[in-house]
Amino acid sequence: MSEQNGPAGSGMEVAVVSGLSGAGRSTAAKCMEDLGWFVVDNLPPELISTMVELGAQARGAITKVAVVMDVRSRAFTDDLSSVIKDLDARGYKPRVLFLEATDAVLVSRFEQVKRSHPMQGDGRLIDGIGAERALLTPLREEADLILDTSALSVHQLRAKIEDAFGTETSTQTKVTVLSFGYKYGLPMDADLVMDVRFLPNPFWIPELRDQTGLDGEVSNYVLGQEGATDFLDRYHELLRLVGAGYRREGKRYLTLAIGCTGGKHRSVALSEALAARMSDEDGMTVKVVHRDLGRE
């Protein structure tokens, strides 16, 4: 990723996303939102500079603005070119991402969704694509990054945008390890659920009953049981495969639920132990949430 491209002290980055209709602008916009960019879709060109200035005055609340533009904006090329030059003169140095694809691929994509091209008018679909391609030629020539999406899957396109506009933190998979008690119900937002009620319950040990899995005595008791370490080893290894696959598919959020009877002892201790192991993994950040720890 390039250096921050705002005026000195503003901390503001600006990107303009444009290109041919059907080439993947919507996917690019969603990806940039996931990367932490404030995305504005099809803002009139004359308002872009105002939007950027307002973002720069937001005292750090907005540090990255991406404007997605297409030919639905009238006077598109002239106005947008002027806006880019104006932002450049103000020191924002906007980066322009241009998406394109072959005529054959664009025709196929429009036919799949059964939509007409915005510049087709009374003509054929290919006529609209040709007219748009000619109109956008000057903008394409000014682009900092041109992506031909003809042979790219959605996930491959996301990966290229992440490489260009993401940071090490924004492209990491954010993992939540969630302990819970089955008697309070399954977590609705869990991606994977693991039942650890196969281990002895510290609840039946009088001196451990009033403690939790955060206490050393309970944690040592749970992790010292037969099968506990094997479970952590094998589940951790499985999660390495799952996490790598999720990253390839562009999934950036993963919730792992670990449940015991009441969500106080076994699930808490194992969630903490699993999170400690996963925190050493590259490409992810890990936090622990104990949903039912305070319940009776």
Secondary structure, 3 states (H helix, E strand, C coil): CCCCCCCCCCCCEEEEEEECCCCCHHHHHHHHHHCCCEEEECCCHHHHHHHHHHHHCCCCCCCEEEEECCCCCCCHHHHHHHHHHHHHHCCCCCEEEEEECCHHHHHHHHHHHCCCCCCCCCCCHHHHHHHHHHHCHHHHHHCCEEEECCCCCHHHHHHHHHHHHCCCCCCCEEEEEEEEEHHHCCCCCCCEEEECCCCCCHHHCHHHHCCCCCCHHHHHHHHCCCCHHHHHHHHHHHHHHHHHHHHHCCCCEEEEEEEECCCCCHHHHHHHHHHHHHCCCCCEEEEEEECCCCCC
